[in-house]
Amino acid sequence: GPLREVGTHFLFGLQEIFGARCVRRVRATVTYPADRRLCESGAEGELELDGLVLALRVTTDGSATEESGGDDRYELRLDGEGGRSLLLEDFTSLRLEQPLPRGSRTM
């Protein structure tokens, strides 16, 4: 499933950036589909580093096969001061998210 296949890649990346013993605590909630033959369908959690908390979310259709045509997403978000965030999506796209101006609404 995605935790074993993907989560370890995120952990390796964090250790490369912040050092081998950077992660102090991991807290996560894992969800599973009703069909016990399928892998986990998602996980959300936090990784605590020295002075930094990272939110991690992995979602999948749970089938763990390429033929399924599922929409898997992999995100690693670093929320900073002033409402700005860095978001790494699908291991290939890094973008800076700015806070919405005051009085703005999302649709």
C-alpha positions in Angstrom: 0.0 0.0 0.0 0.9 3.7 -0.2 2.3 3.9 3.4 5.0 1.4 2.7 5.6 2.3 -0.9 5.3 6.1 -0.6 5.7 7.0 3.1 9.2 5.7 3.2 10.2 8.0 0.3 8.9 11.1 2.1 10.7 10.0 5.2 14.0 9.5 3.3 13.6 12.9 1.7 13.1 14.6 5.1 16.2 12.8 6.5 18.2 14.0 3.5 17.1 17.6 4.1 17.0 17.8 7.9 19.4 15.0 9.0 19.1 11.3 9.8 17.6 11.7 13.3 15.3 14.7 12.5 11.9 13.0 13.1 11.0 13.1 16.8 7.4 11.9 16.7 4.9 10.5 14.2 1.2 10.7 14.6 -1.2 9.3 12.0 -4.7 8.0 11.3 -5.0 5.3 8.6 -8.3 4.4 6.9 -9.0 1.1 5.2 -11.8 0.1 2.7 -14.4 -2.5 3.6 -12.8 -5.0 1.2 -10.0 -6.5 3.3 -8.1 -7.6 0.2 -7.4 -4.0 -0.6 -4.6 -1.8 0.9 -5.2 1.3 3.0 -7.2 4.0 1.3 -5.6 6.9 3.1 -3.5 8.3 5.9 -3.2 11.7 7.5 -0.8 12.7 10.1 2.0 14.8 11.4 5.7 14.4 11.7 7.3 16.4 14.4 10.9 17.6 13.9 12.9 19.9 16.1 10.7 23.0 16.1 8.8 22.0 13.0 5.5 20.1 12.4 4.9 18.6 9.0 1.4 17.5 7.8 1.4 14.4 5.6 -1.6 13.1 3.6 -1.7 10.1 1.4 -4.9 9.1 -0.4 -5.6 6.3 -2.8 -8.5 4.3 -4.2 -7.1 1.4 -2.2 -6.6 -1.1 -5.0 -2.8 -0.7 -5.3 -2.8 -1.6 -9.0 -2.0 0.5 -12.0 -5.0 -1.0 -13.9 -7.4 0.4 -11.4 -7.2 3.9 -12.9 -7.4 5.4 -9.4 -6.5 9.0 -8.6 -3.6 8.7 -6.2 -2.2 12.0 -4.7 1.0 12.4 -2.7 1.4 15.7 -0.8 4.0 17.0 1.6 3.0 20.5 2.9 5.3 22.7 5.0 3.2 25.5 6.6 5.1 28.6 7.3 4.6 31.9 9.0 2.2 34.4 7.6 0.0 31.7 6.0 2.5 30.7 3.3 3.0 27.0 2.6 5.4 25.0 0.4 3.6 22.0 -1.1 5.3 19.1 -2.8 2.8 17.2 -4.9 3.4 13.8 -6.5 7.2 14.0 -5.8 7.6 16.3 -8.8 5.8 19.6 -8.3 6.9 22.1 -5.6 4.9 25.3 -5.3 4.5 28.2 -2.9 1.0 28.9 -1.7 0.3 32.4 -0.6 -2.4 33.3 1.9 -5.6 34.6 0.5 -6.0 38.4 0.8 -8.3 39.6 3.6 -12.0 39.4 2.6 -11.3 36.9 -0.2 -13.4 33.7 -0.4 -12.7 30.4 -2.1 -15.3 28.7 -4.2 
